């Protein structure tokens, strides 16, 4: 790996950086390093970082990437890290036009990393932090053995996505806050009265209702957590009976998960923004006449649309262009929405020229879910030919299910809300007064994959060191899954509720 670029590439980097600054992009210092394909695949397996903690998953991913590259199934052109300075890698042997395209693309990413609000809480010295994490894990392996540490890492990595995406934007609760004092159930606020009037002044039914309410309030005050907690990793980190080295491993995995979170939340926007700027710079300032055909060929491959697959580069690029066009022509706001004459809508052009300012504002404030929710329009979906597909049960092939704008938008929002991952929350850390962990799945119409759910519960049981249970819905019926450390437990909540009701009778 070389941090010194050839003189010709260094000159191109200086030119492209100048163009990027002229166009209004801002970024940390960008450092390009030249690597061969083996080094590029190794970096990709490590998530772009030169050093990660030891674990078998990195070797598995490297083997997969290497085989794919050897068979011509993929080629990584660029990789960039959200860091200060921003590090990016260029692949040895690429044509000059490809290197220039990658540099222009990287400066778009670097601007996005620095300015998008979802990255504002990330560690800007993450390369150093990753190296520190690697040292800490190796130290634990030396002291406690490779196999115990790796087994614990396996369990922890299976739940690394169970964090709260909104936690970084909320103020932390005051550490000195104390729960409100709730009176004992016997202190039900009886009013003073003569004995013969007491049944009228303090009706027995009212007193009993007050007693039950106070008992419930005291139980609620003792609940841990007091309200559903979405940051499962954070809750387990503070509440589970972990050894010091286990707590340290869990903490570093959680830190890395929060670092990578914005990249999952902004995949379409980030790639769309970088593509928006590399196309603009390449076509207006960088390309020579001899490079136009090669550039067009390679760029078209980047934004190509495959049947049944969503290309984030293509979707993000076209939506940013659409936003710029709409705000330049004034195709937004109440007046535009109220216009129902198609001929007038086609000719609509207020010549406002607000498009460039608007895309910079969008880049700063949004993630993929809000980006698509606010700016995806029916006209855009029709122009891009977007549709919802489903697998034909008979042929096994994907086919068009709906072209309705509402269906397309709902499918996109579902895919990009929480990255399509299930939302799991902690409900009770002392379920049934046995120290068991009770979780709930926020069901939104899609059942959990049962084999994955059972494995995750088994891994959580290893971390919690007590049984763990999860309430969910399977085939429209409420279920409670669990693991007691030796076997999986399944309970039909409807059947359990019916048995309880029968006993009560």
C-alpha positions as CSV (number, residue, x, y, z in Angstrom):
1,X,0.0,0.0,0.0
2,X,1.5,3.4,-1.1
3,X,0.4,6.8,0.3
4,X,2.4,8.5,-2.5
5,X,0.5,8.9,-5.7
6,X,2.3,9.1,-9.1
7,X,3.0,12.6,-10.2
8,X,0.3,12.6,-12.8
9,X,-2.3,11.4,-10.4
10,X,-1.2,14.0,-7.8
11,X,-1.7,16.7,-10.4
12,X,-5.2,15.4,-11.2
13,X,-6.1,15.2,-7.6
14,X,-5.1,18.9,-7.1
15,X,-7.2,19.9,-10.1
16,X,-10.2,17.9,-9.1
17,X,-10.1,19.2,-5.5
18,X,-10.0,22.7,-6.9
19,X,-13.1,22.1,-9.0
20,X,-14.9,20.6,-6.1
21,X,-14.2,23.6,-3.9
22,X,-15.3,26.0,-6.7
23,X,-18.6,24.2,-6.9
24,X,-19.2,24.6,-3.1
25,X,-18.2,21.3,-1.7
26,X,-16.4,21.3,1.6
27,X,-14.5,18.4,3.2
28,X,-11.7,17.3,5.4
29,X,-8.3,16.8,3.8
30,X,-8.6,13.8,1.4
31,X,-5.7,11.3,1.2
32,X,-5.6,8.9,-1.7
33,X,-3.6,5.6,-1.4
34,X,-2.8,3.3,-4.3
35,X,-3.5,-0.4,-3.7
36,X,-3.5,-3.6,-5.8
37,X,-6.6,-5.8,-6.1
38,X,-5.6,-8.1,-3.2
39,X,-5.1,-5.1,-0.9
40,X,-8.4,-3.6,-2.1
41,X,-10.3,-6.8,-1.4
42,X,-8.6,-7.1,2.1
43,X,-9.7,-3.5,2.8
44,X,-13.2,-4.2,1.6
45,X,-13.4,-7.2,3.9
46,X,-12.4,-5.0,6.8
47,X,-15.1,-2.4,5.9
48,X,-12.5,-0.1,4.4
49,X,-10.2,0.0,7.4
50,X,-6.5,-1.1,7.3
51,X,-6.8,-2.7,10.8
52,X,-9.7,-4.5,12.5
53,X,-9.9,-6.8,15.5
54,X,-9.2,-10.5,14.7
55,X,-12.3,-12.5,13.8
56,X,-13.0,-15.3,11.3
57,X,-15.7,-13.2,9.5
58,X,-13.0,-11.0,7.9
59,X,-11.3,-14.0,6.4
60,X,-14.6,-15.3,5.1
61,X,-15.5,-12.0,3.4
62,X,-12.0,-11.7,1.9
63,X,-12.2,-15.2,0.4
64,X,-15.6,-14.4,-1.1
65,X,-14.4,-11.1,-2.5
66,X,-11.3,-12.7,-3.9
67,X,-13.1,-15.5,-5.7
68,X,-15.7,-13.0,-7.1
69,X,-12.9,-10.8,-8.4
70,X,-11.0,-13.8,-10.0
71,X,-14.1,-14.9,-11.8
72,X,-14.8,-11.4,-13.1
73,X,-18.0,-11.0,-11.1
74,X,-17.0,-7.7,-9.4
75,X,-14.3,-5.0,-9.4
76,X,-14.0,-2.4,-6.6
77,X,-13.1,0.9,-8.2
78,X,-13.2,3.1,-5.1
79,X,-13.4,3.0,-1.3
80,X,-13.6,5.9,1.0
81,X,-13.6,6.2,4.8
82,X,-15.5,8.7,7.0
83,X,-12.5,10.0,8.9
84,X,-10.4,13.2,9.4
85,X,-8.5,13.2,7.2
86,X,-10.7,11.3,4.7
87,X,-8.9,8.3,3.3
88,X,-9.7,6.8,-0.1
89,X,-8.1,4.1,-2.2
90,X,-7.3,3.9,-5.9
91,X,-6.9,0.6,-7.7
92,X,-3.6,0.0,-9.5
93,X,-3.9,-0.7,-13.2
94,X,-7.1,1.4,-13.7
95,X,-7.1,3.7,-16.7
96,X,-6.6,7.4,-16.0
97,X,-10.2,8.2,-16.9
98,X,-11.3,5.7,-14.2
99,X,-8.9,7.2,-11.6
100,X,-10.3,10.7,-12.3
101,X,-13.9,9.5,-12.1
102,X,-13.1,7.9,-8.7
103,X,-11.4,11.0,-7.4
104,X,-14.4,13.2,-8.4
105,X,-16.8,10.6,-6.8
106,X,-14.7,10.5,-3.6
107,X,-14.9,14.3,-3.1
108,X,-18.7,14.0,-3.3
109,X,-18.6,11.4,-0.5
110,X,-16.2,13.5,1.5
111,X,-18.5,16.5,1.3
112,X,-21.4,14.3,2.4
113,X,-19.5,12.9,5.4
114,X,-18.6,16.3,6.7
115,X,-22.0,18.0,6.2
116,X,-24.8,15.5,6.5
117,X,-26.4,15.8,10.0
118,X,-26.5,12.0,10.4
119,X,-22.7,11.8,10.4
120,X,-22.3,14.7,12.8
121,X,-22.0,12.4,15.8
122,X,-19.6,9.9,14.3
123,X,-16.0,9.5,15.5
124,X,-13.8,11.4,13.0
125,X,-10.7,9.5,14.2
126,X,-12.2,6.1,13.5
127,X,-9.0,4.6,11.9
128,X,-7.2,5.2,15.2
129,X,-10.2,3.8,17.1
130,X,-10.3,0.6,15.0
131,X,-6.6,0.0,15.6
132,X,-7.3,0.5,19.3
133,X,-10.2,-2.0,19.2
134,X,-7.9,-4.5,17.5
135,X,-5.3,-4.1,20.3
136,X,-7.9,-4.5,23.0
137,X,-9.4,-7.7,21.5
138,X,-5.9,-9.3,21.0
139,X,-5.1,-8.5,24.6
140,X,-8.3,-10.2,25.8
141,X,-7.4,-13.3,23.6
142,X,-4.0,-13.5,25.1
143,X,-5.4,-13.4,28.7
144,X,-8.6,-15.5,28.3
145,X,-7.9,-17.6,25.2
146,X,-8.9,-17.2,21.5
147,X,-11.9,-19.5,21.6
148,X,-13.8,-17.9,24.5
149,X,-13.3,-14.4,23.1
150,X,-14.2,-15.4,19.6
151,X,-17.4,-17.2,20.8
152,X,-18.4,-14.1,22.7
153,X,-17.7,-12.0,19.6
154,X,-19.9,-14.4,17.5
155,X,-22.8,-13.8,19.9
156,X,-22.2,-10.0,20.0
157,X,-21.9,-9.6,16.3
158,X,-25.3,-11.4,15.7
159,X,-27.0,-8.5,17.6
160,X,-24.8,-5.6,16.5
161,X,-27.7,-4.0,14.6
162,X,-29.9,-3.8,17.8
163,X,-29.2,-0.2,18.5
164,X,-31.4,2.9,18.6
165,X,-30.9,5.1,15.4
166,X,-32.3,8.1,17.2
167,X,-30.3,7.9,20.4
168,X,-27.5,10.2,19.1
169,X,-29.9,13.0,18.7
170,X,-31.5,12.8,22.1
171,X,-30.1,14.3,25.3
172,X,-29.0,11.8,27.8
173,X,-31.1,11.5,30.9
174,X,-29.8,13.2,34.1
175,X,-27.8,10.8,36.1
176,X,-29.0,12.3,39.4
177,X,-32.7,12.1,38.5
178,X,-34.6,10.1,41.0
179,X,-38.0,8.4,40.4
180,X,-41.0,10.2,41.9
181,X,-42.0,8.9,45.3
182,X,-45.2,6.8,44.9
183,X,-47.1,6.3,48.2
184,X,-47.6,2.9,49.6
185,X,-50.8,1.2,48.5
186,X,-52.3,1.4,52.0
187,X,-52.1,5.2,51.9
188,X,-55.0,5.6,49.6
189,X,-56.0,9.2,50.6
190,X,-59.0,8.4,52.9
191,X,-60.9,11.5,53.9
192,X,-61.5,12.0,57.7
193,X,-65.1,11.2,58.6
194,X,-67.4,9.9,61.3
195,X,-67.6,6.1,61.5
196,X,-71.2,6.0,60.5
197,X,-70.5,8.2,57.4
198,X,-67.3,6.5,56.3
199,X,-69.0,4.3,53.7
200,X,-70.4,7.4,52.0
201,X,-67.3,9.6,52.4
202,X,-64.8,6.8,51.4
203,X,-66.8,4.3,49.3
204,X,-65.2,0.9,49.4
205,X,-65.2,0.5,45.6
206,X,-63.4,3.9,45.3
207,X,-60.8,3.0,48.0
208,X,-60.1,-0.4,46.3
209,X,-59.7,1.3,42.9
210,X,-57.2,3.8,44.4
211,X,-55.3,1.0,46.1
212,X,-55.0,-1.0,42.8
213,X,-53.9,2.2,40.9
214,X,-51.2,2.9,43.5
215,X,-50.0,-0.7,43.4
216,X,-49.8,-0.5,39.6
217,X,-47.9,2.8,39.8
218,X,-45.4,1.4,42.3
219,X,-44.8,-1.7,40.1
220,X,-44.4,0.6,37.0
221,X,-41.9,2.8,38.9
222,X,-39.8,-0.4,39.6
223,X,-39.9,-1.5,36.0
224,X,-36.6,-1.8,34.3
225,X,-36.5,-0.2,31.8
226,X,-39.2,2.3,32.6
227,X,-40.3,2.4,28.9
228,X,-39.4,0.2,25.9
229,X,-35.7,0.5,25.2
230,X,-34.6,0.2,21.5
231,X,-30.9,0.3,22.2
232,X,-30.7,-3.4,23.1
233,X,-26.9,-3.4,23.0
234,X,-26.6,-0.4,25.3
235,X,-29.1,-1.9,27.8
236,X,-27.4,-5.2,27.9
237,X,-24.0,-3.5,28.2
238,X,-25.1,-1.7,31.5
239,X,-27.4,-4.4,32.9
240,X,-26.0,-7.8,32.0
241,X,-23.7,-9.6,34.5
242,X,-20.7,-9.4,32.3
243,X,-17.0,-10.0,33.0
244,X,-14.9,-6.9,32.5
245,X,-13.4,-8.2,29.2
246,X,-16.9,-9.2,27.9
247,X,-18.2,-5.7,28.7
248,X,-15.2,-4.2,26.9
249,X,-15.8,-6.3,23.8
250,X,-19.5,-5.5,23.7
251,X,-18.7,-1.8,24.1
252,X,-16.4,-1.7,21.1
253,X,-18.8,-3.6,18.9
254,X,-21.5,-1.2,19.9
255,X,-19.3,1.8,19.2
256,X,-18.5,0.4,15.7
257,X,-22.2,-0.2,15.0
258,X,-23.1,3.4,15.8
259,X,-20.2,4.5,13.6
260,X,-21.5,2.5,10.6
261,X,-25.2,3.4,11.2
262,X,-25.3,6.6,9.1
263,X,-23.9,4.7,6.2
264,X,-26.8,2.3,6.3
265,X,-29.2,5.2,6.8
266,X,-27.9,7.2,3.8
267,X,-26.9,4.7,1.2
268,X,-29.1,6.1,-1.6
269,X,-28.3,9.8,-0.7
270,X,-24.6,9.3,-0.2
271,X,-24.0,7.4,-3.5
272,X,-26.5,9.6,-5.3
273,X,-24.7,12.8,-4.1
274,X,-21.2,11.5,-5.1
275,X,-22.6,10.4,-8.5
276,X,-24.3,13.8,-9.0
277,X,-21.0,15.6,-8.5
278,X,-18.7,13.2,-10.4
279,X,-21.0,13.4,-13.4
280,X,-21.0,17.2,-13.2
281,X,-17.3,17.6,-12.8
282,X,-16.3,15.0,-15.3
283,X,-18.6,16.3,-18.1
284,X,-18.0,20.0,-17.6
285,X,-14.4,20.3,-16.4
286,X,-12.3,17.2,-16.3
287,X,-12.7,15.0,-19.3
288,X,-10.6,15.4,-22.5
289,X,-12.2,14.6,-25.9
290,X,-10.4,11.3,-26.0
291,X,-11.9,10.1,-22.7
292,X,-15.6,10.8,-23.3
293,X,-16.5,7.4,-24.7
294,X,-14.7,5.4,-22.0
295,X,-16.2,7.6,-19.3
296,X,-19.7,7.2,-20.7
297,X,-19.2,3.4,-20.8
298,X,-18.0,3.1,-17.2
299,X,-20.5,5.6,-15.8
300,X,-23.4,3.8,-17.5
301,X,-22.3,0.6,-15.8
302,X,-22.4,2.3,-12.4
303,X,-25.9,3.5,-12.8
304,X,-27.2,0.5,-14.8
305,X,-30.6,-0.9,-13.7
306,X,-30.9,-4.7,-13.3
307,X,-34.3,-6.3,-13.4
308,X,-35.7,-6.8,-9.9
309,X,-32.9,-4.9,-8.2
310,X,-32.7,-1.4,-6.8
311,X,-29.5,0.6,-7.8
312,X,-28.8,3.2,-5.0
313,X,-26.4,5.1,-7.4
314,X,-29.1,5.5,-10.0
315,X,-32.0,6.2,-7.7
316,X,-30.1,8.8,-5.7
317,X,-28.5,10.5,-8.7
318,X,-31.8,10.9,-10.6
319,X,-33.7,12.1,-7.5
320,X,-31.1,14.8,-6.8
321,X,-31.4,15.9,-10.4
322,X,-35.2,15.9,-10.2
323,X,-35.1,18.1,-7.0
324,X,-32.7,20.5,-8.7
325,X,-35.0,20.7,-11.8
326,X,-38.1,21.2,-9.7
327,X,-36.7,24.0,-7.6
328,X,-35.2,25.7,-10.6
329,X,-38.6,25.7,-12.4
330,X,-40.8,26.2,-9.3
331,X,-42.5,22.8,-9.6
332,X,-43.2,22.6,-5.8
333,X,-45.5,24.2,-3.2
334,X,-49.2,24.8,-3.0
335,X,-49.7,26.4,-6.4
336,X,-47.9,23.6,-8.2
337,X,-49.9,20.9,-6.2
338,X,-53.2,22.7,-7.0
339,X,-52.5,22.7,-10.7
340,X,-54.4,19.8,-12.4
341,X,-54.0,20.7,-16.1
342,X,-51.3,18.4,-17.6
343,X,-50.5,20.8,-20.4
344,X,-49.8,23.6,-17.9
345,X,-47.8,21.3,-15.7
346,X,-45.6,20.3,-18.6
347,X,-44.8,24.0,-19.5
348,X,-44.4,25.1,-15.9
349,X,-41.2,27.1,-15.4
350,X,-41.1,30.0,-12.9
351,X,-37.3,30.3,-13.5
352,X,-36.6,30.5,-9.8
353,X,-33.0,29.1,-10.0
354,X,-33.2,27.6,-6.5
355,X,-32.2,24.1,-7.5
356,X,-28.5,24.1,-6.5
357,X,-29.2,25.7,-3.1
358,X,-32.0,23.1,-2.5
359,X,-29.9,20.1,-3.2
360,X,-27.2,21.3,-0.8
361,X,-29.9,21.8,1.9
362,X,-31.3,18.3,1.2
363,X,-27.8,16.8,1.5
364,X,-27.4,18.4,4.9
365,X,-30.7,17.5,6.6
366,X,-32.0,14.1,5.3
367,X,-31.5,10.4,5.5
368,X,-32.8,7.9,2.9
369,X,-36.2,7.4,4.5
370,X,-37.0,11.2,4.8
371,X,-35.4,11.9,1.4
372,X,-37.7,9.4,-0.3
373,X,-40.7,10.3,1.8
374,X,-40.5,14.0,1.0
375,X,-39.2,14.2,-2.6
376,X,-40.4,11.0,-4.3
377,X,-43.2,12.1,-6.6
378,X,-45.6,10.2,-8.9
379,X,-44.1,11.9,-12.0
380,X,-40.6,10.7,-10.9
381,X,-41.7,7.1,-10.4
382,X,-43.4,7.1,-13.8
383,X,-40.3,8.6,-15.6
384,X,-38.0,6.1,-13.9
385,X,-40.3,3.1,-14.5
386,X,-40.3,2.1,-10.8
387,X,-42.5,-0.8,-9.8
388,X,-43.0,-3.3,-7.0
389,X,-42.1,-6.9,-7.8
390,X,-42.9,-10.2,-6.2
391,X,-41.8,-13.8,-6.8
392,X,-44.1,-16.0,-8.8
393,X,-44.8,-19.1,-6.6
394,X,-45.1,-21.3,-9.6
395,X,-42.1,-20.2,-11.7
396,X,-39.9,-18.8,-9.0
397,X,-39.3,-15.7,-11.1
398,X,-39.7,-12.1,-10.1
399,X,-42.5,-10.3,-11.8
400,X,-44.3,-6.9,-11.7
401,X,-46.8,-6.8,-8.9
402,X,-47.8,-3.1,-8.9
403,X,-46.8,0.2,-10.6
404,X,-49.0,2.2,-8.3
405,X,-47.2,5.2,-6.8
406,X,-48.5,4.5,-3.3
407,X,-47.3,0.9,-3.5
408,X,-43.9,1.9,-4.9
409,X,-43.4,4.5,-2.2
410,X,-44.5,2.3,0.6
411,X,-42.1,-0.5,-0.6
412,X,-39.2,1.9,-0.8
413,X,-39.9,3.4,2.6
414,X,-40.2,0.0,4.2
415,X,-36.9,-1.0,2.6
416,X,-35.0,2.1,3.8
417,X,-36.6,2.5,7.3
418,X,-34.2,0.9,9.7
419,X,-32.5,-0.6,6.7
420,X,-35.3,-3.2,6.4
421,X,-34.2,-4.7,9.7
422,X,-36.7,-5.6,12.4
423,X,-37.2,-3.2,15.3
424,X,-36.6,-5.0,18.6
425,X,-37.1,-3.4,22.0
426,X,-36.4,-4.4,25.6
427,X,-39.6,-4.5,27.7
428,X,-38.5,-6.0,31.0
429,X,-35.2,-7.0,32.5
430,X,-36.8,-9.0,35.3
431,X,-39.6,-10.9,33.5
432,X,-41.7,-13.0,35.8
433,X,-39.4,-11.9,38.6
434,X,-36.8,-14.4,37.4
435,X,-34.2,-12.0,36.0
436,X,-35.1,-13.0,32.5
437,X,-34.9,-10.6,29.6
438,X,-38.2,-9.9,27.7
439,X,-38.0,-8.3,24.3
440,X,-40.7,-7.3,21.8
441,X,-40.7,-7.2,18.0
442,X,-42.5,-4.1,16.6
443,X,-44.4,-6.0,13.9
444,X,-45.2,-4.1,10.7
445,X,-46.7,-6.8,8.6
446,X,-43.6,-8.9,8.0
447,X,-42.8,-11.9,10.2
448,X,-39.3,-12.6,11.5
449,X,-37.2,-15.3,9.9
450,X,-37.7,-17.9,12.6
451,X,-34.4,-19.7,12.1
452,X,-32.5,-16.4,12.5
453,X,-34.6,-15.3,15.4
454,X,-33.9,-18.5,17.3
455,X,-30.2,-18.2,16.8
456,X,-30.2,-14.5,17.9
457,X,-32.1,-15.4,21.0
458,X,-29.6,-18.2,21.8
459,X,-26.7,-15.7,21.4
460,X,-28.4,-13.1,23.5
461,X,-28.9,-15.7,26.2
462,X,-25.1,-16.3,26.2
463,X,-24.6,-12.5,26.8
464,X,-27.5,-12.0,29.3
465,X,-26.6,-15.3,31.1
466,X,-30.3,-15.8,31.9
467,X,-33.2,-16.9,29.6
468,X,-34.2,-14.4,27.0
469,X,-37.7,-14.2,25.5
470,X,-39.2,-12.3,22.5
471,X,-42.8,-11.5,21.8
472,X,-43.7,-11.3,18.1
473,X,-46.4,-12.2,15.7
474,X,-46.1,-15.3,13.5
475,X,-48.7,-16.1,10.8
476,X,-51.0,-13.4,12.4
477,X,-50.8,-15.1,15.8
478,X,-49.0,-13.7,18.9
479,X,-46.0,-15.9,19.8
480,X,-43.4,-15.8,22.5
481,X,-40.0,-17.3,21.5
482,X,-37.3,-17.9,24.0
483,X,-34.1,-19.7,24.9
484,X,-33.1,-20.9,28.3
485,X,-29.5,-21.6,27.5
486,X,-30.0,-25.2,26.4
487,X,-33.1,-25.2,24.2
488,X,-35.5,-23.0,22.2
489,X,-38.9,-22.3,23.8
490,X,-42.0,-21.4,21.8
491,X,-45.3,-20.3,23.4
492,X,-48.6,-19.6,21.7
493,X,-49.8,-16.5,23.6
494,X,-53.4,-16.8,22.4
495,X,-53.6,-20.4,23.8
496,X,-51.9,-19.3,27.1
497,X,-54.3,-16.4,27.5
498,X,-57.3,-18.8,26.9
499,X,-56.0,-21.2,29.5
500,X,-55.6,-18.4,32.0
501,X,-59.1,-17.2,31.4
502,X,-60.5,-20.7,31.8
503,X,-58.7,-21.1,35.2
504,X,-60.1,-17.8,36.4
505,X,-63.6,-19.0,35.7
